[in-house]
């Protein structure tokens, strides 16, 4: 029997490959090519347009950092908007915070949701049926454009890279509308790529975000399947100081929110330390 491998195509001259145990689904949706397979090393894997998006084995790293850092830095977020994140992992983590009253998730590709519900159900758990969550299959750009001013405290953008369907989530218009719909002390986080290979992505989006937010930075997470070292998560806040909350206060907030003891990567100490960037990453931020 010949081994079957899936080769990631994100970079033309460097990549990774996975040994396929069995293919689960292969669909061409209205927006992208979707493939799900069971690997021998990382559990089940989702690939969009040839790029690895999530694996069962290490999804917790990305999902926890994308969710818990902004919510606990804010400290009083009750209304959360998620753009993308069709696998449901971010929705699950947001709803772990007992102080969150409402979480709206807008995913453009309903096929991603359907396939993840069918083949990777453990990532979202029971988040799909939680009454505090609202899942909309639709265009996140339109939703952000039409949302009322000040209607959310935190926005979490879990998108593909700024190519194809994800490109519009990195524009001036999007960040302008995101700033408008956020409350006075609101903030938005978004994935900004692996700067060892995608420094331009972090640099260019930081300049755009800086037009509309008072505090622009990034923080890091080490996600094994996002090859090239640290993944950066863009940070844009309407007020300064939210990145400087002491470890003891972050721990108190985590306990109050009900997430203490539930994480496998995030800790109060990692939260505080993740904003301390290596120079090769920090040099791509404004100022």
C-alpha positions in Angstrom: 0.0 0.0 0.0 1.4 3.4 -1.0 1.5 6.1 1.7 -0.7 9.2 1.0 0.6 12.5 2.1 -1.0 16.0 2.2 1.5 18.8 1.4 0.7 22.3 2.6 1.1 24.9 -0.2 1.2 28.2 1.8 4.8 28.9 0.8 6.2 28.1 -2.6 9.6 27.1 -1.3 9.0 25.7 2.2 6.3 23.6 3.8 5.2 20.6 5.8 3.3 17.4 5.0 1.0 15.1 6.9 0.7 11.3 6.5 -3.0 10.7 5.8 -4.7 7.9 7.8 -8.0 8.5 5.9 -9.7 11.2 4.0 -12.9 12.5 5.7 -14.3 15.1 3.2 -13.3 17.1 0.2 -15.6 19.9 -0.8 -15.4 22.9 -3.1 -17.7 25.4 -1.5 -18.8 28.8 -3.0 -15.7 30.3 -1.4 -12.9 27.8 -1.1 -11.6 24.3 -1.4 -12.1 22.4 1.9 -10.5 19.2 2.9 -10.7 17.3 6.1 -8.6 14.2 6.9 -7.4 12.1 9.8 -3.7 12.2 10.2 -1.4 9.7 11.9 0.3 12.4 14.0 -2.1 15.3 14.7 -5.6 13.8 14.8 -8.1 15.3 12.4 -7.0 18.2 10.2 -8.8 20.9 8.2 -7.2 22.4 5.1 -8.6 25.4 3.2 -7.2 26.2 -0.3 -4.2 24.0 0.5 -3.3 25.7 3.8 -3.5 24.0 7.2 -6.1 25.7 9.4 -6.5 23.6 12.4 -5.5 20.2 13.9 -7.1 18.4 16.8 -3.8 18.0 18.5 -2.7 21.6 18.8 -5.8 23.7 18.2 -6.0 24.6 21.9 -2.9 26.8 21.7 -4.3 29.1 19.1 -7.9 29.1 20.3 -7.0 29.8 23.9 -4.6 32.7 23.1 -7.0 34.2 20.6 -9.8 34.2 23.1 -8.6 34.4 26.7 -6.0 37.1 26.2 -8.4 39.8 24.9 -11.3 38.9 27.2 -9.2 38.8 30.4 -7.2 41.9 29.4 -10.5 43.8 29.0 -11.8 42.4 32.2 -15.4 43.3 31.8 -16.4 42.1 28.3 -20.1 41.2 28.1 -20.6 41.4 24.3 -18.2 39.6 22.0 -18.2 39.4 18.2 -16.3 36.6 16.4 -15.6 36.9 12.7 -14.7 33.6 11.0 -13.7 30.7 13.3 -16.1 28.2 11.6 -14.7 25.3 13.5 -16.4 26.6 16.7 -13.3 26.5 18.9 -13.2 30.2 19.6 -17.0 30.3 20.2 -16.5 27.5 22.8 -13.7 29.4 24.6 -15.6 32.7 24.7 -18.7 31.0 26.2 -16.5 29.5 28.9 -16.4 33.0 30.3 -19.4 33.2 32.6 -19.5 37.0 32.5 -20.1 37.0 28.7 -23.7 37.7 28.1 -23.8 37.5 24.3 -21.5 36.2 21.6 -22.2 36.6 17.9 -20.2 34.5 15.5 -20.3 35.4 11.8 -18.8 32.8 9.4 -19.1 33.3 5.6 -18.8 29.7 4.6 -21.5 27.5 6.0 -19.7 24.4 4.6 -16.9 24.9 7.1 -19.3 24.9 10.0 -21.2 21.8 8.6 -18.0 19.8 8.0 -16.5 20.7 11.4 -19.7 19.8 13.2 -19.7 16.4 11.4 -16.0 15.5 11.5 -14.4 17.6 14.3 -17.2 17.9 16.9 -15.0 18.0 19.9 -13.4 21.3 19.0 -16.7 23.2 19.5 -18.2 20.9 22.1 -21.7 22.1 23.0 -21.0 25.7 21.9 -23.3 25.4 18.9 -26.4 25.0 21.2 -25.4 27.5 24.0 -28.2 30.1 24.3 -25.7 32.9 24.8 -24.2 32.3 21.4 -25.6 33.3 18.0 -24.2 31.8 14.9 -24.7 33.6 11.6 -23.7 32.2 8.2 -23.0 35.4 6.4 -20.5 38.1 5.4 -18.6 39.5 8.4 -17.7 42.6 6.4 -21.4 43.4 6.0 -22.2 42.6 9.6 -19.4 44.9 10.9 -20.5 47.6 8.5 -24.1 47.5 9.7 -23.5 46.9 13.5 -24.6 49.7 15.9 -21.9 51.9 17.3 -20.6 50.7 20.7 -22.5 47.4 20.4 -19.5 45.1 21.3 -16.7 45.1 23.8 -14.3 42.7 22.1 -14.0 41.5 18.4 -12.1 38.4 17.6 -11.1 37.8 14.0 -10.1 34.2 13.2 -9.5 34.3 9.4 -7.4 32.8 6.8 -4.3 34.7 5.6 -5.0 38.0 3.6 -5.6 36.1 0.4 -8.8 34.9 -1.2 -11.9 35.0 1.1 -9.9 36.4 4.1 -8.4 39.4 2.3 -11.2 41.8 3.0 -10.7 41.4 6.8 -7.4 43.3 6.6 -8.6 46.5 5.0 -9.0 50.1 6.2 -12.7 49.9 5.9 -12.9 46.8 8.1 -10.8 48.3 10.9 -12.7 51.6 10.7 -16.0 49.9 11.2 -14.5 47.6 13.9 -13.5 50.7 15.9 -16.9 52.2 15.5 -18.8 49.2 16.7 -16.6 48.7 19.8 -17.4 50.3 23.1 -15.2 53.0 24.6 -12.6 50.6 26.1 -13.1 47.9 23.4 -10.4 46.0 21.5 -10.0 43.7 18.5 -7.5 40.9 18.0 -6.7 39.1 14.7 -4.2 36.6 13.4 -1.3 38.3 11.7 0.7 35.3 10.4 4.1 33.9 11.3 6.5 36.9 11.0 9.5 34.7 10.3 7.9 34.1 6.9 5.1 36.7 6.8 6.6 39.9 8.3 4.8 42.0 5.7 1.5 40.8 6.9 2.2 42.0 10.5 3.8 45.3 9.3 1.0 46.3 6.9 -1.9 45.4 9.0 -0.3 47.2 12.0 -0.1 50.4 10.0 -3.7 50.1 8.9 -4.9 49.3 12.5 -3.0 52.3 13.8 -5.2 54.7 11.8 -8.2 53.8 14.0 -6.9 52.6 17.4 -4.9 54.2 20.2 -2.9 51.1 21.2 -1.4 48.9 18.5 0.7 45.9 19.3 0.9 42.1 18.8 1.4 39.1 21.0 2.7 35.6 20.3 1.7 32.0 20.6 3.8 28.9 19.6 1.4 26.8 17.4 3.3 23.8 16.1 1.4 23.4 12.9 1.8 27.1 11.9 5.4 26.5 10.8 8.1 29.1 11.1 8.2 29.9 14.8 5.8 32.2 16.7 2.4 33.0 15.3 1.5 36.7 15.9 -1.9 37.9 17.0 -2.6 41.5 16.3 -3.8 43.7 19.1 -5.8 46.9 18.6 -7.3 48.7 21.6 -9.2 52.0 21.8 -7.5 52.8 25.2 -4.0 52.2 26.4 -3.1 50.1 29.4 -5.0 46.9 28.8 -1.8 45.1 28.0 -0.3 46.0 31.3 -2.6 44.3 33.8 -0.6 42.6 36.6 -0.4 38.8 36.7 -2.3 38.6 40.0 -5.2 40.6 38.6 -5.3 38.4 35.4 -5.4 35.3 37.7 -8.3 36.8 39.7 -10.2 37.6 36.5 -9.7 34.1 35.2 -11.0 32.6 38.4 -14.0 35.0 38.3 -14.7 34.1 34.7 -14.6 30.4 35.4 -11.8 29.4 33.1 -9.1 28.8 35.7 -7.9 25.2 35.4 -9.6 24.7 32.0 -6.6 25.7 29.8 -3.7 23.7 28.3 -1.6 26.6 27.0 -2.8 29.9 28.5 -1.8 30.8 32.0 -1.7 34.2 33.7 2.1 34.3 33.4 2.0 33.4 29.7 -0.7 36.1 29.3 1.6 38.7 30.8 4.7 37.5 28.9 3.2 37.1 25.4 3.4 40.8 24.7 7.2 40.8 25.2 8.2 40.4 21.6 11.6 39.3 20.1 13.2 42.2 18.2 12.7 40.5 14.9 9.0 40.6 15.4 8.8 44.0 17.3 10.5 45.8 14.4 7.5 45.3 12.3 5.2 47.3 14.6 4.8 51.1 14.3 6.8 53.3 16.5 
